[in-house]
Amino acid sequence: MAKTKILIVDDDEGILKQLKWALEGDYGVLTASNKPEALKVIREQKFELAALDINLDPLNKNRKEGIEILEEIKNNDPFIKVIMITGNDTKDIALESINKGAFDYYSKPVKIEELKVILKRAVYLRELEEENRRLSEQLQNKFKFEDMIGSSPAIKEVFKLIRRVAPTDAAVLITGESGTGKELVAKAIHYLSPRGKHPFVVINCGAIPENLLESELFGHEKGAFTDAHIKRIGKLEIADTGTVFLDEIGEMSLGLQVKILRFLQEHVIERVGGNNPIELNLRIIAATNSDLKKKIKQGLFREDLYYRLSVINFQIPPLRERGEDVLLLAAYFLNKYREESPVKSIKGFTKECKDLMNSYSWPGNVREMENRVRRAFILAENSFIISSELGFGGGDREDSNSGKLSLKEARENMEIQLIKKALDESKENVSLAAKMLGVTRPTLYDLMKKYGIG
């Protein structure tokens, strides 16, 4: 693996040699002793980090050359992480450099171990930004199918089957756990079919009371029952020439199952209270999170209807079986909420947060993922979302036995709050925050990494 490259700019040859000797074991080191040399490297070389002496021209008292080089670096590549090296009398200019995009600043005399901690943190942040940028590019270019996101073998099989089934008029049964995206699959089948410009009508069979569902599906004539003051067109008629999506078909009563079966056989309905047959031309797509074969054995679902509905059977994989799709979906939902609220600058997720998302079982599937990311976007206090903001760990974690925070968790929660408060009051100046907390800067960096505080 190629070493991360760092550009070191300092007019003191002794410091240049010291830093090169100390860092070349971990980094590819480029050096420059003045502004023209630095600009030449910027134009001709690729590097990920830079350490710049602010005051490169002490005789002429031009204390801006370091900032001028910083601006040139940022114009050339805004993702390069720049650490400004200052003297005791250049603190104000150091703060100015932070406002112009520097990652951090460090005061002379240089302590190599502390500088290494700052550089390691900068590399970590750059890698996070690179990965989140890569995920965003992948989402834009090749991992979106209709309104679905995925690159895992399991979801690619679903996409492949959608392409093959959509042009036909075959009845489709979609099965899978709640939150896996069954309605999205149904929509994709419809919009890729010859019926795509015609109505797509959704009916949730589990959400409508049984005594109302029949009228909802088939419509009713005036006076068909109490309160039937006008004639009503049912959803099946509304969807004529298009597609009806019967969600949670397993919750439909046996009586209505008979009527749906008749429609599938004859393509004819009658409104409630009516005698005139109405011929319809539409496609039925059904979905359920129930085990219909088990319901058939229990006498709760008609076997003949099952086989009519499941000419083509889609089994949608749960999120826990979709591997790399977890982070793709997280990035997709984050982009979605960023576009809705562009004033909030959230760059992505910390590495610890990503590891936790990959290891979590996602019982609520994609729907749970979307809700957690939305929650985190609202609660996020820094540039990168941490696990507690997603509802994992930290201040959100509770002991499963007592329902109360353990002593260790309470201490961690307090540390997180104090660190965030210090960073907020210091305007994210790590050196100042460390002084406020009474710890060294390397200790604060370690704590920030431990808790995923960006």
C-alpha positions in Angstrom: 0.0 0.0 0.0 1.4 3.4 -1.0 2.4 5.8 1.8 0.3 8.9 2.4 2.4 11.9 1.1 3.0 15.0 3.1 4.5 18.3 2.0 6.6 20.1 4.7 7.4 23.8 4.1 9.8 25.6 6.5 12.6 28.1 5.9 14.7 26.4 8.7 16.7 23.6 7.0 17.3 22.0 10.4 13.6 21.7 11.1 13.0 20.4 7.6 15.6 17.6 8.1 14.3 16.8 11.5 10.7 16.4 10.3 11.7 14.5 7.2 13.8 12.0 9.3 11.0 11.6 11.9 8.1 11.2 9.4 9.6 9.3 6.4 9.0 5.9 8.1 5.2 6.6 8.0 4.8 9.0 5.1 6.2 9.9 1.7 7.9 13.2 2.5 8.1 16.2 0.1 9.9 19.4 1.3 10.2 23.0 0.4 12.0 25.9 2.1 10.3 28.8 0.5 7.1 29.8 -1.3 8.3 29.3 -4.9 9.6 25.8 -4.1 6.3 25.0 -2.4 4.2 26.3 -5.3 6.3 24.1 -7.7 5.5 21.0 -5.6 1.8 21.9 -5.4 1.7 22.2 -9.3 3.7 19.0 -10.0 3.1 16.5 -7.1 0.2 14.7 -5.5 0.0 14.7 -1.7 -2.6 14.3 1.0 -1.2 16.3 3.9 0.8 19.4 4.4 2.7 21.0 7.3 3.3 24.7 6.7 5.4 27.2 8.6 3.3 30.4 8.8 6.3 32.8 8.9 8.6 32.0 5.9 10.0 35.5 5.6 11.0 36.7 9.1 13.5 39.3 7.8 10.9 41.2 5.8 8.2 40.6 8.4 5.9 39.1 5.8 3.9 36.8 8.0 1.4 35.8 5.3 3.4 33.6 3.0 2.3 30.4 4.9 -1.3 31.4 4.5 -0.8 32.2 0.8 0.6 28.7 0.3 -2.4 27.3 2.3 -4.8 29.1 -0.1 -3.0 27.8 -3.1 -3.2 24.2 -1.7 -6.9 24.5 -1.0 -7.6 26.0 -4.4 -5.7 23.1 -6.0 -7.3 20.3 -3.8 -9.8 21.3 -1.0 -9.5 17.9 0.6 -5.8 18.2 1.5 -5.4 18.4 5.2 -3.0 21.3 6.2 -1.4 21.8 9.6 0.1 25.2 10.3 3.3 25.4 12.3 3.5 28.7 14.3 5.8 30.7 16.5 4.6 32.1 19.8 4.0 35.5 18.1 1.8 34.2 15.3 -1.2 32.8 17.1 -3.6 35.3 15.6 -2.4 34.4 12.1 -2.8 30.7 13.0 -6.5 31.3 13.9 -6.9 33.1 10.6 -5.5 30.1 8.8 -8.1 27.8 10.5 -10.8 30.1 9.1 -9.2 29.7 5.6 -9.4 25.9 5.8 -6.4 24.7 7.7 -7.0 21.4 9.6 -5.1 22.5 12.8 -2.1 24.4 14.0 0.9 23.6 16.1 3.3 25.8 18.0 7.1 25.6 17.9 9.2 24.0 19.2 8.0 20.9 17.4 7.3 17.8 19.5 7.4 15.0 17.1 5.1 12.6 19.0 2.4 15.3 19.3 2.7 16.3 15.7 2.3 12.6 14.7 -1.0 12.4 16.6 -2.3 15.5 14.7 -1.2 14.0 11.4 -2.8 10.6 12.2 -6.0 12.4 13.0 -5.8 14.3 9.8 -5.3 11.1 7.8 -8.2 9.5 9.6 -10.5 12.4 8.7 -9.3 12.5 5.1 -10.0 8.8 4.7 -13.5 9.3 6.0 -14.1 12.1 3.6 -12.7 10.1 0.7 -14.9 7.1 1.5 -18.1 9.2 1.9 -17.2 11.0 -1.4 -16.7 7.6 -3.1 -20.0 6.3 -1.8 -21.8 9.4 -3.1 -20.2 9.0 -6.6 -21.2 5.3 -6.7 -24.8 6.2 -5.8 -25.0 8.8 -8.6 -23.4 6.5 -11.2 -24.2 2.8 -10.9 -25.9 1.6 -7.8 -29.4 3.1 -8.2 -32.1 1.0 -9.9 -35.4 2.9 -10.2 -35.8 4.1 -6.6 -33.8 1.3 -5.1 -30.2 1.3 -4.0 -27.9 -1.7 -3.9 -24.8 -3.6 -5.2 -25.0 -6.8 -3.2 -25.5 -10.1 -5.1 -28.8 -10.6 -3.2 -30.4 -7.3 -4.4 -28.9 -7.6 -7.9 -30.9 -10.8 -8.3 -34.0 -8.9 -7.4 -33.2 -6.2 -10.0 -32.5 -8.8 -12.6 -35.9 -10.5 -12.0 -37.7 -7.2 -12.1 -36.3 -6.5 -15.6 -37.4 -9.9 -16.8 -40.9 -9.8 -15.2 -41.9 -6.2 -15.9 -42.6 -6.5 -19.6 -45.1 -9.3 -19.0 -48.6 -9.2 -17.4 -48.0 -12.0 -15.0 -49.3 -11.8 -11.4 -46.5 -11.2 -8.9 -46.3 -12.1 -5.2 -43.6 -10.2 -3.3 -42.6 -11.6 0.1 -40.2 -10.4 2.7 -39.9 -8.8 6.2 -41.4 -5.5 7.0 -39.3 -2.6 5.8 -37.4 -4.4 3.0 -38.9 -2.3 0.2 -41.7 -4.5 -1.2 -43.7 -1.5 -2.5 -40.6 -0.1 -4.2 -40.2 -3.5 -6.1 -43.9 -3.3 -7.1 -43.5 0.3 -8.4 -40.4 -0.7 -10.3 -42.3 -3.6 -12.0 -45.1 -1.3 -12.9 -43.1 1.7 -14.2 -40.9 -0.6 -16.3 -43.9 -2.3 -17.8 -46.1 -1.3 -20.8 -48.6 -0.1 -18.1 -46.1 2.3 -16.7 -47.9 5.5 -17.9 -51.2 4.3 -16.4 -52.3 4.3 -12.7 -50.4 2.6 -9.9 -52.9 2.1 -7.0 -51.8 0.9 -3.6 -54.3 -0.8 -1.2 -53.1 -1.8 2.3 -55.3 -4.8 3.1 -54.1 -4.8 6.8 -54.8 -1.1 7.4 -58.5 -1.0 6.3 -61.3 -2.6 8.4 -62.8 -5.7 6.8 -66.2 -4.2 6.5 -64.8 -1.2 4.5 -62.2 -3.0 2.4 -64.7 -4.6 0.0 -66.1 -1.2 -0.8 -62.6 0.2 -1.1 -61.7 -2.5 -3.6 -64.9 -2.9 -5.7 -66.8 0.3 -5.0 -70.5 0.5 -4.2 -73.8 1.6 -5.6 -75.9 4.3 -4.0 -78.0 2.8 -1.2 -76.0 -0.4 -1.1 -75.7 -0.1 2.7 -76.3 2.5 5.4 -74.5 5.7 4.7 -74.0 4.8 1.0 -75.5 8.1 -0.1 -73.7 8.2 -3.4 -72.2 5.8 -5.9 -68.5 5.2 -5.3 -65.8 3.9 -7.7 -63.5 1.3 -6.2 -59.7 1.2 -6.4 -59.8 -1.6 -8.9 -61.8 0.5 -11.3 -59.6 3.5 -10.7 -56.5 1.4 -11.6 -58.0 0.1 -14.9 -55.3 -0.2 -17.6 -52.7 0.1 -14.8 -51.6 -1.9 -11.8 -53.0 -2.6 -8.3 -50.7 -3.3 -5.5 -52.4 -5.3 -2.7 -50.1 -4.9 0.2 -50.4 -7.2 3.2 -52.6 -9.6 1.2 -52.2 -12.2 4.0 -54.5 -10.0 6.2 -57.4 -10.2 3.7 -60.6 -12.1 4.9 -61.5 -15.4 3.2 -64.7 -13.8 1.8 -62.8 -11.1 0.0 -60.2 -13.6 -1.1 -62.9 -15.4 -3.0 -63.9 -12.2 -4.8 -60.2 -11.4 -5.7 -59.8 -14.9 -7.0 -62.9 -14.5 -9.2 -61.5 -11.2 -10.6 -58.1 -12.9 -11.4 -60.0 -15.7 -13.3 -62.6 -13.6 -15.1 -61.2 -10.0 -15.0 -64.7 -8.8 -14.0 -66.0 -7.1 -10.9 -69.3 -6.0 -9.5 -69.8 -3.0 -7.2 -71.3 -3.7 -3.8 -75.0 -3.5 -4.2 -74.8 -3.7 -8.0 -75.7 -6.4 -10.6 -73.8 -5.1 -13.6 -70.5 -6.8 -14.4 -67.6 -4.4 -15.1 -64.7 -5.7 -17.1 -61.3 -4.4 -16.1 -57.9 -4.7 -17.7 -55.2 -4.4 -15.0 -52.3 -6.2 -13.4 -52.3 -7.4 -9.8 -49.1 -7.3 -7.7 -49.5 -8.6 -4.1 -47.1 -8.5 -1.1 -47.0 -9.9 2.4 -44.6 -10.4 5.3 -46.7 -13.4 6.4 -45.9 -17.0 5.7 -48.8 -17.7 3.4 -48.2 -21.5 3.2 -48.5 -21.6 6.9 -51.8 -19.7 6.7 -53.0 -22.1 4.1 -52.5 -25.0 6.5 -54.3 -23.0 9.2 -57.2 -22.4 6.8 -56.7 -18.7 6.8 -55.6 -18.3 3.2 -57.0 -19.9 0.0 -54.5 -22.2 -1.7 -56.0 -21.5 -5.1 -55.6 -17.8 -4.6 -52.0 -18.3 -3.5 -51.1 -20.0 -6.8 -53.0 -17.4 -8.8 -51.1 -14.6 -7.2 -47.6 -16.2 -7.2 -47.1 -16.9 -10.9 -43.8 -15.0 -10.2 -42.6 -15.0 -6.6 -40.1 -12.3 -5.4 -38.3 -12.9 -2.0 -36.8 -9.6 -0.9 -33.7 -10.1 1.2 -33.5 -8.5 4.6 -30.9 -5.8 5.1 -28.7 -7.9 7.3 -28.1 -10.2 4.2 -27.2 -7.4 1.9 -23.6 -6.8 3.0 -22.2 -3.7 1.3 -25.7 -2.2 0.7 -25.8 -1.1 4.4 -23.3 1.8 3.9 -24.6 2.6 0.4 -28.1 3.1 1.8 -26.8 5.1 4.8 -25.0 7.4 2.3 -28.1 7.6 0.1 -30.4 8.7 2.9 -27.8 11.1 4.3 -27.6 12.7 0.8 -31.4 12.9 0.7 -31.6 14.8 3.9 -28.6 17.0 3.0 -30.5 18.1 -0.1 -33.6 18.8 1.9 -31.6 20.9 4.4 -28.5 22.3 2.7 -27.7 24.7 5.5 -26.6 21.8 7.7 -23.1 20.6 6.8 -22.9 16.8 7.5 -20.1 15.1 5.6 -20.7 11.5 6.5 -20.3 8.9 9.3 -17.3 8.1 11.5 -15.5 4.9 11.0 -16.7 3.5 14.3 -20.3 4.4 13.3 -19.8 2.5 10.0 -18.4 -0.5 11.7 -21.4 -0.5 14.0 -23.9 -0.2 11.1 -22.2 -3.1 9.4 -22.4 -5.4 12.4 -26.0 -4.4 13.4 -28.8 -6.9 12.5 -31.3 -4.2 11.3 -34.5 -5.9 12.4 -36.5 -3.0 10.9 -34.6 -3.3 7.6 -34.3 -0.3 5.2 -37.2 1.5 6.9 -35.3 1.5 10.2 -32.1 2.6 8.4 -33.9 5.6 6.9 -35.4 6.6 10.3 -32.1 6.3 12.1 -30.2 8.4 9.5 -32.9 11.0 9.6 -32.7 11.1 13.4 -28.9 11.4 13.3 -29.0 14.2 10.7 -31.3 16.2 13.0 -29.2 15.5 16.1 -25.7 15.7 14.6 -23.5 18.3 16.3 -20.3 17.8 14.2 -19.3 17.2 10.6 -19.5 13.4 11.0 -22.3 11.4 12.5 -21.4 9.3 15.5 -23.0 6.1 16.8 -25.0 7.7 19.6 -26.7 10.1 17.1 -27.9 7.1 15.2 -29.4 5.7 18.4 -26.5 3.3 19.0 -24.2 3.4 22.1 -23.0 6.5 23.9 -25.7 8.5 25.5 -28.4 6.4 23.9 -27.2 3.0 25.2 -29.0 1.4 28.1 -28.3 -1.6 30.1 -30.5 -4.4 28.9 -31.2 -5.8 32.4 -31.9 -2.7 34.5 -33.0 -0.2 31.8 -30.5 2.3 33.4 -27.0 3.4 32.3 -24.2 1.5 33.8 -21.4 3.4 35.7 -19.1 3.0 32.7 -21.7 4.2 30.3 -22.6 7.1 32.5 -19.0 8.2 32.7 -18.6 7.9 28.9 -21.7 9.9 28.4 -20.4 12.7 30.6 -17.0 12.7 28.8 -18.8 13.0 25.4 -20.9 15.9 26.7 -17.8 17.7 28.2 -15.7 17.2 25.0 -18.5 18.5 22.7 -19.1 21.5 25.0 -15.4 22.4 25.0 -15.1 22.0 21.2 -18.2 24.1 20.8 -17.0 26.9 23.1 -13.5 26.9 21.5 -15.1 26.9 18.0 -13.5 23.5 17.4 -10.0 24.6 18.2 -8.6 21.3 19.6 -5.6 23.0 21.3 -7.9 25.4 23.2 -10.4 22.7 24.0 -7.7 20.5 25.5 -6.6 23.4 27.8 -10.2 23.9 28.9 -10.5 20.2 29.7 -7.2 20.1 31.5 -5.7 17.4 29.2 -3.0 17.3 26.6 -3.9 17.6 23.0 -2.9 13.9 22.2 -5.2 12.8 25.0 -8.1 14.8 23.7 -7.5 13.4 20.2 -7.5 9.9 21.6 -10.8 10.6 23.4 -12.3 12.1 20.2 -11.4 9.0 18.3 -12.7 6.7 21.0 -16.1 8.4 20.9 -16.2 9.2 17.1 -16.3 12.9 17.6 -15.4 14.6 14.3 
